[in-house]
Amino acid sequence: MKILYRYEIEYKSYDDDTTIRLREFKCFRETEHTYFISSEYAYLFGGKEKRVRKDADNTYAYDTKKKAVEHFVRRTNTRIKWYKYWIEECKKGLDLIKESHDA
């Protein structure tokens, strides 16, 4: 049975530290262009199967751990860029509100 992989961050909580988790998804059906996966964590897909394109560069899960790592790195770097953007926007908002109430 084919297995697809996805790495995810498990964020720090009050009693634990941040870790990386490798999720494995069983492919229960395969076509020429698509894998269909399910998860023991049915809530991940709203209780439904998930379609994963074989030829996509940016998909939910991958057929090798190496591809899954590469995708994790891309996703995480994109997330960092977005967080930096929103931090700057929030700082601007704080400056604007301060200026408008100091006048």
ChimeraX attribute file (.defattr): number of C-alpha atoms within 10 A of each C-alpha:
attribute: neighborCount
match mode: 1-to-1
recipient: residues
	/A:1	6
	/A:2	12
	/A:3	17
	/A:4	20
	/A:5	19
	/A:6	21
	/A:7	20
	/A:8	15
	/A:9	12
	/A:10	12
	/A:11	10
	/A:12	10
	/A:13	8
	/A:14	5
	/A:15	5
	/A:16	9
	/A:17	9
	/A:18	10
	/A:19	11
	/A:20	11
	/A:21	11
	/A:22	14
	/A:23	14
	/A:24	19
	/A:25	21
	/A:26	16
	/A:27	21
	/A:28	13
	/A:29	14
	/A:30	15
	/A:31	9
	/A:32	7
	/A:33	10
	/A:34	15
	/A:35	22
	/A:36	17
	/A:37	22
	/A:38	19
	/A:39	17
	/A:40	10
	/A:41	10
	/A:42	11
	/A:43	9
	/A:44	12
	/A:45	13
	/A:46	9
	/A:47	12
	/A:48	12
	/A:49	16
	/A:50	18
	/A:51	18
	/A:52	21
	/A:53	19
	/A:54	16
	/A:55	10
	/A:56	12
	/A:57	10
	/A:58	12
	/A:59	14
	/A:60	16
	/A:61	27
	/A:62	27
	/A:63	18
	/A:64	12
	/A:65	17
	/A:66	11
	/A:67	15
	/A:68	22
	/A:69	17
	/A:70	13
	/A:71	20
	/A:72	18
	/A:73	13
	/A:74	13
	/A:75	13
	/A:76	14
	/A:77	12
	/A:78	12
	/A:79	12
	/A:80	12
	/A:81	11
	/A:82	12
	/A:83	12
	/A:84	12
	/A:85	11
	/A:86	12
	/A:87	12
	/A:88	12
	/A:89	12
	/A:90	12
	/A:91	10
	/A:92	12
	/A:93	12
	/A:94	12
	/A:95	11
	/A:96	12
	/A:97	10
	/A:98	11
	/A:99	10
	/A:100	9
	/A:101	7
	/A:102	7
	/A:103	5
